[in-house]
Amino acid sequence: MKRILITGAGSYIGTSVDLYLAQWPERYRVDTVDMVDGSWREKSFTGYDVVFHVAGIAHSDTGNVSEERKALYYRVNTELTVETAQKAKHEGVKQ
């Protein structure tokens, strides 16, 4: 059985993938984690085969937003992704 952790609990893509994989409960075990408040850093990624990272800020028009908002997009969509990948690698996740 493949163990999958989906980041971005409640996201459109994460929820859709979770529902799709639920068709094969004997093949996939799916958990989700919310990335909003930082408590995800305390969750162990050990034992998961896959971390499917879909947490992020979507639907941005960076041409019409403040520099502060652009910085937030960068922190969430870039730095959070890198931090998540590093944690996954450090804790033995292969994908």
RAZITA-V183579 format. One record per residue. RES is the residue in one letter. PHI is phi in degrees with one decimal (* if undefined). BURIAL is b if it has 9 or more other ideal C-beta (glycine too) atoms within 8 Angstrom, else e. Layout:
RES_PHI_BURIAL + RES_PHI_BURIAL
//
This chain:
M_*_e + K_-88.1_e + R_-97.8_b + I_-124.9_b + L_-111.5_b + I_-102.6_b + T_-86.9_b + G_83.4_b + A_-51.7_b + G_88.2_e + S_-71.1_b + Y_-60.0_e + I_-67.1_e + G_-59.6_b + T_-64.4_b + S_-63.3_e + V_-66.7_b + D_-59.1_b + L_-63.9_e + Y_-63.0_e + L_-69.7_b + A_-63.4_b + Q_-66.6_e + W_-125.9_e + P_-63.6_e + E_-79.9_e + R_-106.4_e + Y_-133.2_b + R_-115.5_e + V_-115.9_b + D_-120.7_b + T_-125.5_b + V_-139.8_b + D_-84.4_b + M_-104.7_b + V_-65.9_e + D_-96.5_e + G_89.6_e + S_-66.6_e + W_-59.0_b + R_-63.0_e + E_-84.5_e + K_-78.1_e + S_-77.5_e + F_-93.8_b + T_-59.5_e + G_96.3_e + Y_-86.5_b + D_-86.6_e + V_-139.8_b + V_-112.8_b + F_-99.1_b + H_-91.2_b + V_-125.6_b + A_-72.2_b + G_171.1_b + I_-104.1_e + A_-111.7_e + H_60.2_e + S_-103.3_e + D_-112.5_e + T_-63.7_e + G_-77.1_e + N_-121.8_e + V_-128.1_b + S_-70.8_e + E_-63.2_e + E_-62.2_e + R_-67.9_b + K_-60.9_b + A_-64.2_e + L_-63.3_b + Y_-55.8_b + Y_-63.8_b + R_-59.7_b + V_-75.5_b + N_-84.8_b + T_-117.3_e + E_-64.4_e + L_-63.8_b + T_-64.0_b + V_-63.6_e + E_-62.2_e + T_-64.3_b + A_-63.6_b + Q_-64.8_e + K_-62.0_b + A_-60.2_b + K_-63.2_e + H_-60.6_e + E_-97.5_b + G_89.2_e + V_-74.3_b + K_-88.5_e + Q_-127.0_e
//
